Amino acid sequence: MASSSRRSGLGPPVAFESKKSMTMSKRSIFQRLHYAWIVAGITFLTLIVTAAVRATPSILIVPLEQEFGWSRATISFAISINLLLYGLIGPFAAGLLNRYGSRRVMIISLALLSGGVALTTLVRPHGNWFYFGGF
């Protein structure tokens, strides 16, 4: 083995590394991944977050009863509005996706979802819960 060679990983001894291998090792993980995997990962995270936001009121029925003095029927009615709108919006969402593209529709949808979640902090009377919790 020559004195100028060095051991690189588990491969054979090499005298020098090529510029291509040096730049490949310095690239970030996002540059090495195919773009489709990045899109799939972001889509997965978006689905998890939106499902968690939609399911949260079901988990918080008892604390909402205690905090605001609302009945379970009132809270369940708002959750039912949410589920009804979730099912009814599907065909219209598909039309928007075809017309404007998924990127625009997803950005606008997530902005509306974030706004609705932020507005739920202002809920006091029953009527507001139906508007913000239902949407």
Steps between C-alpha positions, in 0.01 A plus 500: 500500500643836400561760767284757319198272487239497774212279593162643390213324679492128435617520138852444368779746581499806275769757431261794466130574483350637185328840503167331427515281810601796715205708381263204539597459865451870574152519348210523742244227545240704311722525194560124495134403539274489199246784497211250513614377844503855634147558367384170649650592840338844505168348394524242778569769762214712368257208522609420855463861616161554337367170635620597848332841475175343382502237776600729788147616597393138544778448753424826682124455553525472880742795545281713269195405707673601821658822368205649312206321662381365166312173467641201317223540244619852416860391460403191303282712270798721412712188435220363281502821294874454457459142374210595272699780338804274476297252293312756291807699396671202330356539148561874504855451623564260212375760253724766653798264487441434132453867416765674713747225585582331826763747617267802499206309645711346779651836597160670511345203685773495763471878543123467555553212742761700693268800513213286626718345769624844605143633517391218732695673775239780486201268555267608779127460424345195332464666159872561458578136575275394214669741260860430595466139613290408199736641244 
